Amino acid sequence: MASSLTKWLVDPKKNWFARQHMKTVSARLRRYGLRYDDLYDPYYDLDIKEALNRLPREIIDARNQRLKRAMDLSMKHEYLPEDLQAMQTPFRSYVQDMLALVKRENAEREALGALPLYQRSLP
């Protein structure tokens, strides 16, 4: 029951509020030329760090370039020009598939009783 309610709450196709939230997030990401996956912090979650390490170098370079451009625009209190904002694809994912693979591997490793590849350490 709770699972179906949760799915309904976060599904933009079914819930008007979720759709409005997605539009707002999309507009804010477009202003700076970011993608939603750019917001993941590799220092916060080691699975994200591992997934990013497995991605091709070109994808990581593009991610770093988007982040640098967003920081530069934010410091200047500016947004991307309207024509560039229209070209942005904020919800085009590039790390979700690799993240799912890393999480499946970790779950399999835990089910088999193997030691984790890395120990979680917080600074």
Jmol script that loads the backbone (N, CA, C; Angstrom):
load data "model"
ATOM      1  N   MET A   1       0.826  -1.190   0.000  1.00  0.00           N
ATOM      2  CA  MET A   1       0.000   0.000   0.000  1.00  0.00           C
ATOM      3  C   MET A   1       0.870   1.253   0.000  1.00  0.00           C
ATOM      4  N   ALA A   2       1.804   1.308   0.951  1.00  0.00           N
ATOM      5  CA  ALA A   2       2.665   2.491   1.051  1.00  0.00           C
ATOM      6  C   ALA A   2       3.572   2.621  -0.170  1.00  0.00           C
ATOM      7  N   SER A   3       3.982   1.481  -0.718  1.00  0.00           N
ATOM      8  CA  SER A   3       4.854   1.520  -1.885  1.00  0.00           C
ATOM      9  C   SER A   3       4.129   2.109  -3.097  1.00  0.00           C
ATOM     10  N   SER A   4       2.887   1.702  -3.304  1.00  0.00           N
ATOM     11  CA  SER A   4       2.144   2.234  -4.451  1.00  0.00           C
ATOM     12  C   SER A   4       1.838   3.717  -4.252  1.00  0.00           C
ATOM     13  N   LEU A   5       1.584   4.120  -3.017  1.00  0.00           N
ATOM     14  CA  LEU A   5       1.345   5.535  -2.733  1.00  0.00           C
ATOM     15  C   LEU A   5       2.608   6.354  -2.988  1.00  0.00           C
ATOM     16  N   THR A   6       3.735   5.831  -2.571  1.00  0.00           N
ATOM     17  CA  THR A   6       5.006   6.517  -2.792  1.00  0.00           C
ATOM     18  C   THR A   6       5.305   6.640  -4.284  1.00  0.00           C
ATOM     19  N   LYS A   7       5.071   5.569  -5.028  1.00  0.00           N
ATOM     20  CA  LYS A   7       5.298   5.621  -6.473  1.00  0.00           C
ATOM     21  C   LYS A   7       4.403   6.665  -7.118  1.00  0.00           C
ATOM     22  N   TRP A   8       3.152   6.731  -6.682  1.00  0.00           N
ATOM     23  CA  TRP A   8       2.228   7.712  -7.239  1.00  0.00           C
ATOM     24  C   TRP A   8       2.670   9.133  -6.919  1.00  0.00           C
ATOM     25  N   LEU A   9       3.179   9.344  -5.693  1.00  0.00           N
ATOM     26  CA  LEU A   9       3.578  10.686  -5.280  1.00  0.00           C
ATOM     27  C   LEU A   9       4.735  11.243  -6.099  1.00  0.00           C
ATOM     28  N   VAL A  10       5.660  10.395  -6.493  1.00  0.00           N
ATOM     29  CA  VAL A  10       6.856  10.877  -7.182  1.00  0.00           C
ATOM     30  C   VAL A  10       6.797  10.708  -8.697  1.00  0.00           C
ATOM     31  N   ASP A  11       5.716  10.148  -9.224  1.00  0.00           N
ATOM     32  CA  ASP A  11       5.592   9.948 -10.662  1.00  0.00           C
ATOM     33  C   ASP A  11       5.013  11.193 -11.321  1.00  0.00           C
ATOM     34  N   PRO A  12       5.801  11.914 -12.127  1.00  0.00           N
ATOM     35  CA  PRO A  12       5.306  13.143 -12.752  1.00  0.00           C
ATOM     36  C   PRO A  12       4.182  12.909 -13.751  1.00  0.00           C
ATOM     37  N   LYS A  13       4.055  11.685 -14.258  1.00  0.00           N
ATOM     38  CA  LYS A  13       2.988  11.393 -15.210  1.00  0.00           C
ATOM     39  C   LYS A  13       1.633  11.295 -14.523  1.00  0.00           C
ATOM     40  N   LYS A  14       1.627  10.976 -13.230  1.00  0.00           N
ATOM     41  CA  LYS A  14       0.368  10.767 -12.521  1.00  0.00           C
ATOM     42  C   LYS A  14       0.053  11.880 -11.525  1.00  0.00           C
ATOM     43  N   ASN A  15       1.063  12.480 -10.963  1.00  0.00           N
ATOM     44  CA  ASN A  15       0.843  13.465  -9.903  1.00  0.00           C
ATOM     45  C   ASN A  15       1.174  14.867 -10.422  1.00  0.00           C
ATOM     46  N   TRP A  16       0.226  15.772 -10.315  1.00  0.00           N
ATOM     47  CA  TRP A  16       0.394  17.142 -10.782  1.00  0.00           C
ATOM     48  C   TRP A  16       1.522  17.851 -10.037  1.00  0.00           C
ATOM     49  N   PHE A  17       1.613  17.648  -8.719  1.00  0.00           N
ATOM     50  CA  PHE A  17       2.653  18.309  -7.919  1.00  0.00           C
ATOM     51  C   PHE A  17       4.046  17.819  -8.314  1.00  0.00           C
ATOM     52  N   ALA A  18       4.174  16.529  -8.568  1.00  0.00           N
ATOM     53  CA  ALA A  18       5.465  15.993  -9.009  1.00  0.00           C
ATOM     54  C   ALA A  18       5.837  16.562 -10.375  1.00  0.00           C
ATOM     55  N   ARG A  19       4.847  16.734 -11.242  1.00  0.00           N
ATOM     56  CA  ARG A  19       5.097  17.306 -12.567  1.00  0.00           C
ATOM     57  C   ARG A  19       5.559  18.758 -12.451  1.00  0.00           C
ATOM     58  N   GLN A  20       4.927  19.522 -11.571  1.00  0.00           N
ATOM     59  CA  GLN A  20       5.331  20.916 -11.367  1.00  0.00           C
ATOM     60  C   GLN A  20       6.739  21.003 -10.784  1.00  0.00           C
ATOM     61  N   HIS A  21       7.029  20.108  -9.852  1.00  0.00           N
ATOM     62  CA  HIS A  21       8.376  20.082  -9.267  1.00  0.00           C
ATOM     63  C   HIS A  21       9.420  19.750 -10.335  1.00  0.00           C
ATOM     64  N   MET A  22       9.097  18.796 -11.197  1.00  0.00           N
ATOM     65  CA  MET A  22      10.031  18.416 -12.256  1.00  0.00           C
ATOM     66  C   MET A  22      10.254  19.577 -13.219  1.00  0.00           C
ATOM     67  N   LYS A  23       9.203  20.320 -13.539  1.00  0.00           N
ATOM     68  CA  LYS A  23       9.353  21.489 -14.413  1.00  0.00           C
ATOM     69  C   LYS A  23      10.231  22.550 -13.766  1.00  0.00           C
ATOM     70  N   THR A  24      10.050  22.771 -12.474  1.00  0.00           N
ATOM     71  CA  THR A  24      10.851  23.771 -11.761  1.00  0.00           C
ATOM     72  C   THR A  24      12.319  23.369 -11.721  1.00  0.00           C
ATOM     73  N   VAL A  25      12.577  22.118 -11.388  1.00  0.00           N
ATOM     74  CA  VAL A  25      13.964  21.628 -11.352  1.00  0.00           C
ATOM     75  C   VAL A  25      14.580  21.695 -12.738  1.00  0.00           C
ATOM     76  N   SER A  26      13.813  21.332 -13.752  1.00  0.00           N
ATOM     77  CA  SER A  26      14.307  21.387 -15.123  1.00  0.00           C
ATOM     78  C   SER A  26      14.680  22.813 -15.517  1.00  0.00           C
ATOM     79  N   ALA A  27      13.834  23.771 -15.175  1.00  0.00           N
ATOM     80  CA  ALA A  27      14.123  25.172 -15.515  1.00  0.00           C
ATOM     81  C   ALA A  27      15.386  25.659 -14.813  1.00  0.00           C
ATOM     82  N   ARG A  28      15.540  25.287 -13.552  1.00  0.00           N
ATOM     83  CA  ARG A  28      16.738  25.728 -12.816  1.00  0.00           C
ATOM     84  C   ARG A  28      18.002  25.086 -13.360  1.00  0.00           C
ATOM     85  N   LEU A  29      17.934  23.819 -13.735  1.00  0.00           N
ATOM     86  CA  LEU A  29      19.111  23.156 -14.306  1.00  0.00           C
ATOM     87  C   LEU A  29      19.454  23.732 -15.672  1.00  0.00           C
ATOM     88  N   ARG A  30      18.440  24.051 -16.468  1.00  0.00           N
ATOM     89  CA  ARG A  30      18.682  24.626 -17.793  1.00  0.00           C
ATOM     90  C   ARG A  30      19.358  25.985 -17.701  1.00  0.00           C
ATOM     91  N   ARG A  31      19.035  26.751 -16.685  1.00  0.00           N
ATOM     92  CA  ARG A  31      19.641  28.084 -16.545  1.00  0.00           C
ATOM     93  C   ARG A  31      21.154  28.015 -16.475  1.00  0.00           C
ATOM     94  N   TYR A  32      21.656  26.942 -15.867  1.00  0.00           N
ATOM     95  CA  TYR A  32      23.103  26.802 -15.705  1.00  0.00           C
ATOM     96  C   TYR A  32      23.710  25.752 -16.623  1.00  0.00           C
ATOM     97  N   GLY A  33      22.885  25.063 -17.406  1.00  0.00           N
ATOM     98  CA  GLY A  33      23.397  24.070 -18.331  1.00  0.00           C
ATOM     99  C   GLY A  33      23.797  22.773 -17.663  1.00  0.00           C
ATOM    100  N   LEU A  34      23.131  22.427 -16.580  1.00  0.00           N
ATOM    101  CA  LEU A  34      23.453  21.203 -15.848  1.00  0.00           C
ATOM    102  C   LEU A  34      22.484  20.091 -16.185  1.00  0.00           C
ATOM    103  N   ARG A  35      22.881  18.881 -15.855  1.00  0.00           N
ATOM    104  CA  ARG A  35      22.003  17.720 -15.886  1.00  0.00           C
ATOM    105  C   ARG A  35      21.769  17.275 -14.453  1.00  0.00           C
ATOM    106  N   TYR A  36      20.683  16.557 -14.248  1.00  0.00           N
ATOM    107  CA  TYR A  36      20.334  16.126 -12.896  1.00  0.00           C
ATOM    108  C   TYR A  36      21.435  15.246 -12.312  1.00  0.00           C
ATOM    109  N   ASP A  37      22.037  14.397 -13.129  1.00  0.00           N
ATOM    110  CA  ASP A  37      23.094  13.511 -12.641  1.00  0.00           C
ATOM    111  C   ASP A  37      24.354  14.275 -12.232  1.00  0.00           C
ATOM    112  N   ASP A  38      24.508  15.507 -12.697  1.00  0.00           N
ATOM    113  CA  ASP A  38      25.659  16.317 -12.295  1.00  0.00           C
ATOM    114  C   ASP A  38      25.595  16.687 -10.816  1.00  0.00           C
ATOM    115  N   LEU A  39      24.419  16.607 -10.227  1.00  0.00           N
ATOM    116  CA  LEU A  39      24.247  17.023  -8.837  1.00  0.00           C
ATOM    117  C   LEU A  39      24.695  15.963  -7.837  1.00  0.00           C
ATOM    118  N   TYR A  40      24.949  14.747  -8.304  1.00  0.00           N
ATOM    119  CA  TYR A  40      25.419  13.698  -7.399  1.00  0.00           C
ATOM    120  C   TYR A  40      26.822  14.026  -6.928  1.00  0.00           C
ATOM    121  N   ASP A  41      27.057  13.863  -5.617  1.00  0.00           N
ATOM    122  CA  ASP A  41      28.339  14.194  -5.019  1.00  0.00           C
ATOM    123  C   ASP A  41      29.139  12.915  -4.769  1.00  0.00           C
ATOM    124  N   PRO A  42      30.274  12.735  -5.432  1.00  0.00           N
ATOM    125  CA  PRO A  42      31.054  11.511  -5.220  1.00  0.00           C
ATOM    126  C   PRO A  42      31.677  11.421  -3.834  1.00  0.00           C
ATOM    127  N   TYR A  43      31.773  12.528  -3.120  1.00  0.00           N
ATOM    128  CA  TYR A  43      32.319  12.478  -1.769  1.00  0.00           C
ATOM    129  C   TYR A  43      31.278  12.044  -0.753  1.00  0.00           C
ATOM    130  N   TYR A  44      30.005  12.159  -1.103  1.00  0.00           N
ATOM    131  CA  TYR A  44      28.932  11.805  -0.183  1.00  0.00           C
ATOM    132  C   TYR A  44      28.616  10.318  -0.242  1.00  0.00           C
ATOM    133  N   ASP A  45      28.625   9.745  -1.427  1.00  0.00           N
ATOM    134  CA  ASP A  45      28.258   8.346  -1.609  1.00  0.00           C
ATOM    135  C   ASP A  45      29.362   7.646  -2.392  1.00  0.00           C
ATOM    136  N   LEU A  46      29.924   6.609  -1.811  1.00  0.00           N
ATOM    137  CA  LEU A  46      31.019   5.904  -2.471  1.00  0.00           C
ATOM    138  C   LEU A  46      30.542   5.100  -3.674  1.00  0.00           C
ATOM    139  N   ASP A  47      29.260   4.746  -3.713  1.00  0.00           N
ATOM    140  CA  ASP A  47      28.731   4.074  -4.905  1.00  0.00           C
ATOM    141  C   ASP A  47      28.734   5.024  -6.097  1.00  0.00           C
ATOM    142  N   ILE A  48      28.402   6.280  -5.856  1.00  0.00           N
ATOM    143  CA  ILE A  48      28.454   7.289  -6.918  1.00  0.00           C
ATOM    144  C   ILE A  48      29.896   7.450  -7.409  1.00  0.00           C
ATOM    145  N   LYS A  49      30.810   7.488  -6.462  1.00  0.00           N
ATOM    146  CA  LYS A  49      32.225   7.641  -6.825  1.00  0.00           C
ATOM    147  C   LYS A  49      32.680   6.475  -7.703  1.00  0.00           C
ATOM    148  N   GLU A  50      32.293   5.258  -7.331  1.00  0.00           N
ATOM    149  CA  GLU A  50      32.669   4.083  -8.111  1.00  0.00           C
ATOM    150  C   GLU A  50      32.017   4.107  -9.494  1.00  0.00           C
ATOM    151  N   ALA A  51      30.744   4.507  -9.554  1.00  0.00           N
ATOM    152  CA  ALA A  51      30.052   4.581 -10.848  1.00  0.00           C
ATOM    153  C   ALA A  51      30.704   5.616 -11.750  1.00  0.00           C
ATOM    154  N   LEU A  52      31.085   6.758 -11.195  1.00  0.00           N
ATOM    155  CA  LEU A  52      31.753   7.787 -11.994  1.00  0.00           C
ATOM    156  C   LEU A  52      33.126   7.328 -12.465  1.00  0.00           C
ATOM    157  N   ASN A  53      33.815   6.562 -11.639  1.00  0.00           N
ATOM    158  CA  ASN A  53      35.133   6.051 -12.035  1.00  0.00           C
ATOM    159  C   ASN A  53      35.035   5.074 -13.206  1.00  0.00           C
ATOM    160  N   ARG A  54      33.909   4.399 -13.330  1.00  0.00           N
ATOM    161  CA  ARG A  54      33.747   3.410 -14.400  1.00  0.00           C
ATOM    162  C   ARG A  54      33.283   4.019 -15.722  1.00  0.00           C
ATOM    163  N   LEU A  55      32.831   5.244 -15.696  1.00  0.00           N
ATOM    164  CA  LEU A  55      32.352   5.880 -16.924  1.00  0.00           C
ATOM    165  C   LEU A  55      33.519   6.264 -17.831  1.00  0.00           C
ATOM    166  N   PRO A  56      33.267   6.368 -19.140  1.00  0.00           N
ATOM    167  CA  PRO A  56      34.338   6.788 -20.068  1.00  0.00           C
ATOM    168  C   PRO A  56      34.831   8.202 -19.763  1.00  0.00           C
ATOM    169  N   ARG A  57      36.053   8.456 -20.114  1.00  0.00           N
ATOM    170  CA  ARG A  57      36.692   9.746 -19.826  1.00  0.00           C
ATOM    171  C   ARG A  57      35.949  10.920 -20.471  1.00  0.00           C
ATOM    172  N   GLU A  58      35.400  10.732 -21.665  1.00  0.00           N
ATOM    173  CA  GLU A  58      34.696  11.815 -22.351  1.00  0.00           C
ATOM    174  C   GLU A  58      33.473  12.277 -21.565  1.00  0.00           C
ATOM    175  N   ILE A  59      32.767  11.334 -20.971  1.00  0.00           N
ATOM    176  CA  ILE A  59      31.567  11.676 -20.191  1.00  0.00           C
ATOM    177  C   ILE A  59      31.959  12.440 -18.938  1.00  0.00           C
ATOM    178  N   ILE A  60      33.033  12.022 -18.295  1.00  0.00           N
ATOM    179  CA  ILE A  60      33.494  12.698 -17.083  1.00  0.00           C
ATOM    180  C   ILE A  60      33.987  14.105 -17.421  1.00  0.00           C
ATOM    181  N   ASP A  61      34.696  14.239 -18.539  1.00  0.00           N
ATOM    182  CA  ASP A  61      35.162  15.568 -18.961  1.00  0.00           C
ATOM    183  C   ASP A  61      33.984  16.502 -19.240  1.00  0.00           C
ATOM    184  N   ALA A  62      32.946  15.979 -19.901  1.00  0.00           N
ATOM    185  CA  ALA A  62      31.761  16.795 -20.171  1.00  0.00           C
ATOM    186  C   ALA A  62      31.069  17.194 -18.872  1.00  0.00           C
ATOM    187  N   ARG A  63      31.022  16.282 -17.913  1.00  0.00           N
ATOM    188  CA  ARG A  63      30.418  16.584 -16.604  1.00  0.00           C
ATOM    189  C   ARG A  63      31.200  17.692 -15.899  1.00  0.00           C
ATOM    190  N   ASN A  64      32.518  17.562 -15.882  1.00  0.00           N
ATOM    191  CA  ASN A  64      33.345  18.578 -15.229  1.00  0.00           C
ATOM    192  C   ASN A  64      33.205  19.934 -15.904  1.00  0.00           C
ATOM    193  N   GLN A  65      33.105  19.922 -17.234  1.00  0.00           N
ATOM    194  CA  GLN A  65      32.938  21.177 -17.965  1.00  0.00           C
ATOM    195  C   GLN A  65      31.603  21.829 -17.612  1.00  0.00           C
ATOM    196  N   ARG A  66      30.529  21.025 -17.530  1.00  0.00           N
ATOM    197  CA  ARG A  66      29.219  21.582 -17.152  1.00  0.00           C
ATOM    198  C   ARG A  66      29.260  22.162 -15.742  1.00  0.00           C
ATOM    199  N   LEU A  67      29.926  21.468 -14.821  1.00  0.00           N
ATOM    200  CA  LEU A  67      30.007  21.960 -13.443  1.00  0.00           C
ATOM    201  C   LEU A  67      30.812  23.256 -13.357  1.00  0.00           C
ATOM    202  N   LYS A  68      31.921  23.326 -14.091  1.00  0.00           N
ATOM    203  CA  LYS A  68      32.725  24.551 -14.095  1.00  0.00           C
ATOM    204  C   LYS A  68      31.958  25.720 -14.687  1.00  0.00           C
ATOM    205  N   ARG A  69      31.237  25.470 -15.790  1.00  0.00           N
ATOM    206  CA  ARG A  69      30.443  26.527 -16.408  1.00  0.00           C
ATOM    207  C   ARG A  69      29.353  27.006 -15.457  1.00  0.00           C
ATOM    208  N   ALA A  70      28.711  26.074 -14.750  1.00  0.00           N
ATOM    209  CA  ALA A  70      27.647  26.445 -13.810  1.00  0.00           C
ATOM    210  C   ALA A  70      28.206  27.275 -12.661  1.00  0.00           C
ATOM    211  N   MET A  71      29.378  26.900 -12.151  1.00  0.00           N
ATOM    212  CA  MET A  71      29.985  27.687 -11.067  1.00  0.00           C
ATOM    213  C   MET A  71      30.364  29.077 -11.558  1.00  0.00           C
ATOM    214  N   ASP A  72      30.897  29.162 -12.773  1.00  0.00           N
ATOM    215  CA  ASP A  72      31.272  30.451 -13.339  1.00  0.00           C
ATOM    216  C   ASP A  72      30.045  31.348 -13.511  1.00  0.00           C
ATOM    217  N   LEU A  73      28.964  30.804 -14.067  1.00  0.00           N
ATOM    218  CA  LEU A  73      27.738  31.583 -14.235  1.00  0.00           C
ATOM    219  C   LEU A  73      27.161  32.011 -12.894  1.00  0.00           C
ATOM    220  N   SER A  74      27.226  31.133 -11.918  1.00  0.00           N
ATOM    221  CA  SER A  74      26.693  31.465 -10.601  1.00  0.00           C
ATOM    222  C   SER A  74      27.490  32.592  -9.950  1.00  0.00           C
ATOM    223  N   MET A  75      28.800  32.557 -10.090  1.00  0.00           N
ATOM    224  CA  MET A  75      29.640  33.613  -9.511  1.00  0.00           C
ATOM    225  C   MET A  75      29.389  34.958 -10.185  1.00  0.00           C
ATOM    226  N   LYS A  76      29.077  34.921 -11.461  1.00  0.00           N
ATOM    227  CA  LYS A  76      28.821  36.154 -12.203  1.00  0.00           C
ATOM    228  C   LYS A  76      27.369  36.614 -12.077  1.00  0.00           C
ATOM    229  N   HIS A  77      26.534  35.823 -11.392  1.00  0.00           N
ATOM    230  CA  HIS A  77      25.100  36.114 -11.249  1.00  0.00           C
ATOM    231  C   HIS A  77      24.438  36.239 -12.617  1.00  0.00           C
ATOM    232  N   GLU A  78      24.760  35.284 -13.492  1.00  0.00           N
ATOM    233  CA  GLU A  78      24.210  35.262 -14.838  1.00  0.00           C
ATOM    234  C   GLU A  78      23.630  33.885 -15.119  1.00  0.00           C
ATOM    235  N   TYR A  79      22.885  33.793 -16.216  1.00  0.00           N
ATOM    236  CA  TYR A  79      22.349  32.525 -16.694  1.00  0.00           C
ATOM    237  C   TYR A  79      22.834  32.301 -18.118  1.00  0.00           C
ATOM    238  N   LEU A  80      22.680  31.077 -18.596  1.00  0.00           N
ATOM    239  CA  LEU A  80      22.994  30.788 -19.994  1.00  0.00           C
ATOM    240  C   LEU A  80      22.068  31.594 -20.893  1.00  0.00           C
ATOM    241  N   PRO A  81      22.521  31.935 -22.085  1.00  0.00           N
ATOM    242  CA  PRO A  81      21.614  32.590 -23.037  1.00  0.00           C
ATOM    243  C   PRO A  81      20.410  31.683 -23.350  1.00  0.00           C
ATOM    244  N   GLU A  82      19.305  32.303 -23.714  1.00  0.00           N
ATOM    245  CA  GLU A  82      18.058  31.564 -23.945  1.00  0.00           C
ATOM    246  C   GLU A  82      18.210  30.482 -25.017  1.00  0.00           C
ATOM    247  N   ASP A  83      18.960  30.769 -26.082  1.00  0.00           N
ATOM    248  CA  ASP A  83      19.105  29.771 -27.137  1.00  0.00           C
ATOM    249  C   ASP A  83      19.869  28.543 -26.648  1.00  0.00           C
ATOM    250  N   LEU A  84      20.847  28.733 -25.763  1.00  0.00           N
ATOM    251  CA  LEU A  84      21.567  27.593 -25.191  1.00  0.00           C
ATOM    252  C   LEU A  84      20.727  26.866 -24.151  1.00  0.00           C
ATOM    253  N   GLN A  85      19.895  27.602 -23.419  1.00  0.00           N
ATOM    254  CA  GLN A  85      19.022  26.954 -22.450  1.00  0.00           C
ATOM    255  C   GLN A  85      18.049  26.009 -23.141  1.00  0.00           C
ATOM    256  N   ALA A  86      17.568  26.403 -24.313  1.00  0.00           N
ATOM    257  CA  ALA A  86      16.618  25.565 -25.051  1.00  0.00           C
ATOM    258  C   ALA A  86      17.254  24.263 -25.518  1.00  0.00           C
ATOM    259  N   MET A  87      18.578  24.240 -25.687  1.00  0.00           N
ATOM    260  CA  MET A  87      19.271  23.047 -26.165  1.00  0.00           C
ATOM    261  C   MET A  87      19.602  22.065 -25.047  1.00  0.00           C
ATOM    262  N   GLN A  88      19.476  22.463 -23.793  1.00  0.00           N
ATOM    263  CA  GLN A  88      19.876  21.626 -22.665  1.00  0.00           C
ATOM    264  C   GLN A  88      18.902  20.469 -22.450  1.00  0.00           C
ATOM    265  N   THR A  89      19.440  19.346 -21.971  1.00  0.00           N
ATOM    266  CA  THR A  89      18.647  18.160 -21.657  1.00  0.00           C
ATOM    267  C   THR A  89      18.903  17.786 -20.202  1.00  0.00           C
ATOM    268  N   PRO A  90      18.205  18.418 -19.249  1.00  0.00           N
ATOM    269  CA  PRO A  90      18.548  18.227 -17.847  1.00  0.00           C
ATOM    270  C   PRO A  90      18.258  16.834 -17.283  1.00  0.00           C
ATOM    271  N   PHE A  91      17.330  16.102 -17.868  1.00  0.00           N
ATOM    272  CA  PHE A  91      17.005  14.793 -17.307  1.00  0.00           C
ATOM    273  C   PHE A  91      17.510  13.648 -18.168  1.00  0.00           C
ATOM    274  N   ARG A  92      18.461  13.931 -19.043  1.00  0.00           N
ATOM    275  CA  ARG A  92      19.108  12.864 -19.809  1.00  0.00           C
ATOM    276  C   ARG A  92      20.200  12.273 -18.919  1.00  0.00           C
ATOM    277  N   SER A  93      19.983  11.049 -18.517  1.00  0.00           N
ATOM    278  CA  SER A  93      20.855  10.420 -17.530  1.00  0.00           C
ATOM    279  C   SER A  93      22.101   9.816 -18.180  1.00  0.00           C
ATOM    280  N   TYR A  94      23.191   9.875 -17.466  1.00  0.00           N
ATOM    281  CA  TYR A  94      24.407   9.224 -17.944  1.00  0.00           C
ATOM    282  C   TYR A  94      25.055   8.359 -16.871  1.00  0.00           C
ATOM    283  N   VAL A  95      24.619   8.458 -15.624  1.00  0.00           N
ATOM    284  CA  VAL A  95      25.259   7.697 -14.563  1.00  0.00           C
ATOM    285  C   VAL A  95      24.310   6.669 -13.929  1.00  0.00           C
ATOM    286  N   GLN A  96      23.019   6.739 -14.213  1.00  0.00           N
ATOM    287  CA  GLN A  96      22.046   5.875 -13.549  1.00  0.00           C
ATOM    288  C   GLN A  96      22.279   4.395 -13.840  1.00  0.00           C
ATOM    289  N   ASP A  97      22.577   4.051 -15.093  1.00  0.00           N
ATOM    290  CA  ASP A  97      22.794   2.646 -15.435  1.00  0.00           C
ATOM    291  C   ASP A  97      24.013   2.081 -14.713  1.00  0.00           C
ATOM    292  N   MET A  98      25.086   2.848 -14.705  1.00  0.00           N
ATOM    293  CA  MET A  98      26.305   2.387 -14.031  1.00  0.00           C
ATOM    294  C   MET A  98      26.097   2.327 -12.520  1.00  0.00           C
ATOM    295  N   LEU A  99      25.346   3.278 -11.971  1.00  0.00           N
ATOM    296  CA  LEU A  99      25.053   3.280 -10.534  1.00  0.00           C
ATOM    297  C   LEU A  99      24.227   2.062 -10.155  1.00  0.00           C
ATOM    298  N   ALA A 100      23.251   1.709 -10.984  1.00  0.00           N
ATOM    299  CA  ALA A 100      22.451   0.513 -10.717  1.00  0.00           C
ATOM    300  C   ALA A 100      23.321  -0.736 -10.751  1.00  0.00           C
ATOM    301  N   LEU A 101      24.260  -0.796 -11.689  1.00  0.00           N
ATOM    302  CA  LEU A 101      25.180  -1.932 -11.767  1.00  0.00           C
ATOM    303  C   LEU A 101      26.047  -2.028 -10.520  1.00  0.00           C
ATOM    304  N   VAL A 102      26.577  -0.915 -10.062  1.00  0.00           N
ATOM    305  CA  VAL A 102      27.414  -0.898  -8.852  1.00  0.00           C
ATOM    306  C   VAL A 102      26.605  -1.348  -7.645  1.00  0.00           C
ATOM    307  N   LYS A 103      25.371  -0.864  -7.531  1.00  0.00           N
ATOM    308  CA  LYS A 103      24.528  -1.256  -6.396  1.00  0.00           C
ATOM    309  C   LYS A 103      24.185  -2.741  -6.444  1.00  0.00           C
ATOM    310  N   ARG A 104      23.930  -3.276  -7.658  1.00  0.00           N
ATOM    311  CA  ARG A 104      23.663  -4.719  -7.788  1.00  0.00           C
ATOM    312  C   ARG A 104      24.890  -5.532  -7.394  1.00  0.00           C
ATOM    313  N   GLU A 105      26.069  -5.095  -7.820  1.00  0.00           N
ATOM    314  CA  GLU A 105      27.296  -5.810  -7.461  1.00  0.00           C
ATOM    315  C   GLU A 105      27.517  -5.795  -5.950  1.00  0.00           C
ATOM    316  N   ASN A 106      27.267  -4.652  -5.324  1.00  0.00           N
ATOM    317  CA  ASN A 106      27.440  -4.570  -3.875  1.00  0.00           C
ATOM    318  C   ASN A 106      26.435  -5.449  -3.148  1.00  0.00           C
ATOM    319  N   ALA A 107      25.194  -5.491  -3.645  1.00  0.00           N
ATOM    320  CA  ALA A 107      24.183  -6.344  -3.025  1.00  0.00           C
ATOM    321  C   ALA A 107      24.550  -7.819  -3.184  1.00  0.00           C
ATOM    322  N   GLU A 108      25.058  -8.182  -4.364  1.00  0.00           N
ATOM    323  CA  GLU A 108      25.485  -9.559  -4.594  1.00  0.00           C
ATOM    324  C   GLU A 108      26.672  -9.914  -3.702  1.00  0.00           C
ATOM    325  N   ARG A 109      27.603  -8.990  -3.591  1.00  0.00           N
ATOM    326  CA  ARG A 109      28.780  -9.216  -2.752  1.00  0.00           C
ATOM    327  C   ARG A 109      28.360  -9.408  -1.287  1.00  0.00           C
ATOM    328  N   GLU A 110      27.402  -8.598  -0.847  1.00  0.00           N
ATOM    329  CA  GLU A 110      26.924  -8.711   0.534  1.00  0.00           C
ATOM    330  C   GLU A 110      26.156 -10.018   0.733  1.00  0.00           C
ATOM    331  N   ALA A 111      25.375 -10.439  -0.257  1.00  0.00           N
ATOM    332  CA  ALA A 111      24.618 -11.684  -0.149  1.00  0.00           C
ATOM    333  C   ALA A 111      25.549 -12.898  -0.087  1.00  0.00           C
ATOM    334  N   LEU A 112      26.682 -12.814  -0.760  1.00  0.00           N
ATOM    335  CA  LEU A 112      27.641 -13.916  -0.740  1.00  0.00           C
ATOM    336  C   LEU A 112      28.548 -13.882   0.483  1.00  0.00           C
ATOM    337  N   GLY A 113      28.478 -12.813   1.245  1.00  0.00           N
ATOM    338  CA  GLY A 113      29.280 -12.713   2.460  1.00  0.00           C
ATOM    339  C   GLY A 113      30.699 -12.245   2.214  1.00  0.00           C
ATOM    340  N   ALA A 114      30.974 -11.681   1.065  1.00  0.00           N
ATOM    341  CA  ALA A 114      32.318 -11.192   0.755  1.00  0.00           C
ATOM    342  C   ALA A 114      32.544  -9.843   1.423  1.00  0.00           C
ATOM    343  N   LEU A 115      33.796  -9.510   1.608  1.00  0.00           N
ATOM    344  CA  LEU A 115      34.133  -8.218   2.182  1.00  0.00           C
ATOM    345  C   LEU A 115      33.894  -7.113   1.163  1.00  0.00           C
ATOM    346  N   PRO A 116      33.515  -5.931   1.619  1.00  0.00           N
ATOM    347  CA  PRO A 116      33.331  -4.824   0.675  1.00  0.00           C
ATOM    348  C   PRO A 116      34.656  -4.408   0.042  1.00  0.00           C
ATOM    349  N   LEU A 117      34.563  -3.890  -1.190  1.00  0.00           N
ATOM    350  CA  LEU A 117      35.770  -3.459  -1.890  1.00  0.00           C
ATOM    351  C   LEU A 117      36.408  -2.250  -1.229  1.00  0.00           C
ATOM    352  N   TYR A 118      35.582  -1.427  -0.621  1.00  0.00           N
ATOM    353  CA  TYR A 118      36.083  -0.229   0.013  1.00  0.00           C
ATOM    354  C   TYR A 118      35.342  -0.029   1.330  1.00  0.00           C
ATOM    355  N   GLN A 119      36.037   0.515   2.270  1.00  0.00           N
ATOM    356  CA  GLN A 119      35.445   0.784   3.569  1.00  0.00           C
ATOM    357  C   GLN A 119      34.927   2.201   3.580  1.00  0.00           C
ATOM    358  N   ARG A 120      33.755   2.398   4.123  1.00  0.00           N
ATOM    359  CA  ARG A 120      33.151   3.723   4.192  1.00  0.00           C
ATOM    360  C   ARG A 120      33.846   4.517   5.301  1.00  0.00           C
ATOM    361  N   SER A 121      34.438   5.629   4.929  1.00  0.00           N
ATOM    362  CA  SER A 121      35.093   6.476   5.925  1.00  0.00           C
ATOM    363  C   SER A 121      34.662   7.913   5.683  1.00  0.00           C
ATOM    364  N   LEU A 122      34.155   8.532   6.691  1.00  0.00           N
ATOM    365  CA  LEU A 122      33.718   9.926   6.601  1.00  0.00           C
ATOM    366  C   LEU A 122      34.771  10.816   7.240  1.00  0.00           C
ATOM    367  N   PRO A 123      35.082  11.942   6.605  1.00  0.00           N
ATOM    368  CA  PRO A 123      36.128  12.804   7.147  1.00  0.00           C
ATOM    369  C   PRO A 123      35.693  13.481   8.437  1.00  0.00           C
TER     370      PRO A 123
END
end "model"
wireframe off; spacefill off
backbone 0.3
color backbone group
